[in-house]
Amino acid sequence: MPTLPSFAGPAIGAAGDIAGGIGSLIQGQATAAGDRAAAQGYTQEANLYSQASQIAGQNLTIEQQNVALQQYMNARSLRQTQAGVVAATAANNLGLSGSEQYIMQQNAMMGGVASAVIGEQGAIQENAYQIQQTTLQGEAAQATSAAKAAQAAAGAADTGGFLGLLGGIAKGAAAVIPFLP
């Protein structure tokens, strides 16, 4: 049976070390590609959360305008009713008596209550939109952080794979250098 030269074993081991280093490089590149894809997904998620937050902010503005309009319409209706009572009283050459004054007082009270209810309902809805907007901004910030972390992990995986390749080459070289003349 033929015998192998004395450095054949270390040379085979060195080839294995280099192959292991190449495997580390490939693994690092594959991991980095996955991390980059995750970072891209997180970035898209952050953009969508930001858009939703902007929509919630627009809804808040619309709600504030709606409340102001409803309160204006309520006040206008109150003034119209009171002006109608005054006009009817004057048209009949009458002074404001107890009944007319009572009607105006009740009308003013009901208008005030209606205005308060409109304001409270609006405030509740406005708070809901503000909470929604703040929550969505937080989600966008979290997704942005996750994207940055995934990008950093991709860089680390690339570096780790390359260093694994260098380590395999160095280990293989160290195994055969003593046998070189």
Residue, then its C-alpha position, 0 to 999 in steps of 0.5 A: m500500500p502506498t504511503l502518503p507524504s508526511f504533509a498530506g494529512p495537514a494539507i488535507g486538514a488545511a483544505g478542510d479549514i479553507a472550505g470551512g472558511i468559504g462556508s462561513l463566508i457564504q453563511g454570512q452573506a446569506t444571513a446579511a441578505g435576510d437581514r437586509a430584506a427584514a430592514q427593507g420590510y421594517t422601513q416600509e412598515a415605518n412609512l405606512y405607520s407615518q402615513a397613517s399618523q398623518i391621516a389621524g392628524q388630518n382627522l383631528t383637524i377635520e373634527q376640530q373644524n366640525v365641532a366649531l361649525q356645529q357650535y356656530m350652527n347651534a348659536r345661530s339657531l339660538r339667535q334666530t329663535q330669540a330674534g323670532v320671539v322678539a320680532a313676534t312680540a314687537a309685531n303685535n305691539l307687545g312687550l316681553s312678558g313672562s311667557e316670552q321671557y321664559i321661552m327666551q330663557q329656556n331657549a338660551m339654556m337649551g342652546g347652552v346645553a347643546s353647545a356644551v354637548i357638542g364641545e364634549q363629544g368633539a373633545i372625546q373624538e379629538n382625544a381619540y384622534q390624538i391618541q391614535q396619532t401618537t400611537l402610530q408615531g410610536e409604531a413608526a419610530q419602533a419600525t424605524s429602529a428595527a430597520k436600523a438594527a436589521q441593517a446593523a445585523a446585516g453588516a455584522a453578518d457580512t463582516g463575520g462571514f469574511l472574518g470566518l473565511l480569513g480565519g479558515i485560510a489562516k488556520g489552513a496556512a498554519a497547518v502546512i507552513p511547517f512542512l514548506p521548505 
